[in-house]
Amino acid sequence: MHEITGNRESVLMLLKDTIHHIGMDLPKSKSAGMKSLGVKNETQWSHQRDQIIQILKEGYNQEQPKELVGIRGIIPNERAIDSWYSPRNRVVALFQSAMDEFLEDHLARLAPKSKKLGLKAPTQLTVTVDVFYKTPPTTKGTRGVKKLGEQFSPIDPGWAEVAWEKFKILLNGNHKFISHKSPTDFCFPMDDEVTIAIVGDWGGGNNAAQEVAAQIKKCSPDYVIHLGDVYYAGTEREVQNRFLNYWPAPDAPGRSFALNSNHEMYSGGYGYFDITLKQFKQPASYFSLSNKNWRFIGLDTGYVDHDLNKEQVDW
């Protein structure tokens, strides 16, 4: 996770400029968008482009300062914090995911040159929001969030390609929910004496997450359960690079479990259902672990945000 993607002003400034850029329908951006969305005619392109713009604008507006609430009727995001921008907004989280992916690829391209010149490793370099622009914005000093349609700086064509690949997720539906056939499905026995480690909001792949993983390993738990949230949007790439690569797996296979959460669902849940569950040999997003004294029941309150779907209620 890069510092720039945790900066609220930089994220929203780039989001505003990207919306403006999409609306201009420039040839390179249009070509990247049509390729990502799989559209071949102008009518379909115009419709889906306008859909994306509307979705992005709604996400942008929902993240405006609280003082604008009374004027524009916007409900602010109460989960955003000063130390690291982590909005409870699917669009902005997915946008942050796209930003991080672009930065990782950008720094990877710098690696050979940096090594040759004896510079710091690219991952240690400080990057600014300017890297996303073909021509850096002219605003001096600390960049504040500007209104849509104000001064615009052309964004980098490479950023446009990465952004479109993420934006197509906004038009896709969620992954199919995996349901039980019998009430005894997804129920697993435990020994009567076990050690269980439970960790949540862990999927960042940062130093803090790695230190937590080291502490878990010291306990040598029989089971490790993740309560959910792989940042920023639980994409397949984030699941692999920020979650599974650092997961403190127990010695015995089949002892890792993960719950679904809102961040996993920001990208439709495909990374969670197709990668995490398969890696953990976990059949579904809800389960029960029990012995003669205890029962741990894991429920999926992410597929339907803050709620249980009918399948789980029946189970």
Residue pairs with C-beta under 8 A, 6 or more apart in sequence:
1 100
1 204
1 205
1 206
1 231
1 232
1 242
2 99
2 100
2 103
2 104
2 127
3 126
4 10
4 99
4 103
4 127
4 128
4 129
5 11
5 85
5 96
5 99
5 100
5 103
5 232
6 84
6 85
6 86
7 85
7 129
8 63
8 80
8 85
9 142
9 143
9 144
9 145
10 128
10 129
10 143
11 85
11 92
11 95
11 96
11 99
12 60
12 63
12 92
12 145
13 129
13 137
13 143
13 144
13 145
13 146
14 95
14 99
14 129
14 132
14 155
15 56
15 59
15 60
15 92
15 95
16 60
16 145
16 146
16 147
16 148
17 133
17 137
17 152
17 153
17 155
18 56
18 95
18 155
18 159
18 160
18 163
19 53
19 56
19 57
19 60
19 148
20 148
20 149
20 152
21 29
21 152
21 154
21 155
21 160
22 29
22 33
22 49
22 52
22 53
22 56
23 53
25 49
28 157
28 160
29 157
29 160
29 164
30 45
32 157
32 160
32 161
32 164
33 45
33 49
33 52
33 160
33 164
33 167
34 40
34 45
35 164
36 161
36 164
36 165
36 167
36 168
37 45
37 48
37 164
37 168
37 171
38 168
39 45
39 48
48 171
51 170
51 171
52 167
52 170
52 171
55 91
55 170
56 91
56 95
56 167
57 148
58 91
59 89
59 90
59 91
59 92
59 95
60 91
60 92
60 148
61 72
61 74
62 74
62 75
62 76
62 77
62 89
63 76
63 77
63 80
63 87
63 89
63 92
64 72
64 74
64 76
64 145
65 76
66 76
68 74
69 75
69 76
77 87
77 88
77 89
78 88
79 86
79 87
79 88
80 86
80 87
80 88
85 96
86 93
86 231
86 232
87 93
88 262
90 233
90 262
90 265
90 266
91 170
93 231
93 232
93 233
93 263
93 266
94 166
94 167
94 169
94 170
94 232
94 233
94 266
94 267
95 163
95 166
96 231
96 232
96 233
97 166
97 231
97 232
97 233
97 235
97 238
97 266
97 267
98 162
98 163
98 165
98 166
98 167
99 132
100 232
100 238
101 162
101 166
101 235
101 237
102 132
102 158
102 159
102 162
102 163
103 127
103 131
105 158
105 162
106 127
106 131
106 158
107 122
107 123
107 125
107 127
108 122
110 122
110 125
111 121
111 122
114 120
114 121
114 122
114 125
119 125
129 137
129 143
130 136
130 137
131 156
132 155
132 156
132 159
133 153
133 154
133 155
133 156
133 159
134 153
134 154
134 155
134 156
134 157
135 153
135 154
136 153
137 143
137 151
137 153
138 151
138 153
139 146
139 151
166 233
166 235
169 233
169 235
169 267
169 268
172 268
173 268
174 265
174 268
174 269
174 303
175 268
175 269
175 270
175 272
175 273
175 274
176 273
177 285
177 303
177 309
177 311
178 273
178 277
178 283
178 284
178 285
179 284
179 311
180 186
180 284
180 311
180 315
183 315
185 283
185 284
185 315
186 283
186 284
186 286
186 287
186 288
186 315
187 287
187 288
187 290
188 287
188 288
188 289
188 290
189 289
189 290
189 291
190 222
190 223
190 289
190 290
190 291
190 294
191 222
191 291
192 291
192 292
192 293
194 222
194 223
194 291
195 219
195 220
195 221
195 222
195 223
196 221
196 222
196 223
196 224
196 225
196 289
196 296
197 216
197 219
197 221
197 223
197 224
197 225
197 248
198 224
198 225
198 227
199 212
199 216
199 224
199 225
199 226
199 227
200 226
200 227
200 228
200 229
201 227
201 228
201 229
202 209
202 212
202 213
202 226
202 229
202 243
203 209
203 226
203 229
203 230
203 231
203 234
203 238
203 239
203 242
203 243
203 263
204 231
204 242
205 238
205 241
205 242
205 243
205 245
205 246
209 242
209 246
210 246
213 246
213 247
213 248
214 248
216 224
216 248
217 248
220 250
220 251
221 250
222 250
222 252
222 255
223 250
223 255
223 256
223 257
223 289
224 247
224 248
224 249
224 250
224 255
224 256
224 257
225 256
225 257
225 258
225 259
225 296
225 298
226 243
226 247
226 256
226 257
226 258
226 259
227 259
227 261
228 258
228 259
228 260
228 261
228 262
228 263
228 264
228 302
229 261
229 262
229 263
229 264
230 238
230 239
230 242
230 243
230 261
230 263
230 264
230 271
230 272
230 276
231 238
231 242
231 263
232 238
232 263
232 266
233 263
233 266
233 267
234 261
234 263
234 264
234 265
234 266
234 267
234 269
234 271
234 272
235 267
235 270
235 271
236 267
236 270
236 271
236 274
236 275
237 271
238 271
239 271
239 272
239 275
239 276
240 271
240 275
243 276
244 275
244 276
244 279
247 256
249 255
249 256
250 256
253 281
254 280
254 281
256 279
256 280
256 282
257 280
257 282
257 287
257 289
257 298
258 272
258 276
258 277
258 280
258 282
259 285
259 298
259 299
259 300
259 302
260 269
260 272
260 285
260 300
260 301
260 302
260 303
261 301
261 302
262 302
262 305
264 271
264 272
264 302
265 272
265 302
265 303
265 305
269 302
269 303
272 285
273 285
276 282
277 283
277 284
277 285
285 300
285 302
285 303
286 297
286 298
286 299
286 300
286 312
286 315
287 297
287 298
288 295
288 296
288 297
288 298
289 295
289 296
289 298
290 296
299 308
299 312
300 308
300 309
300 312
301 307
301 308
303 309
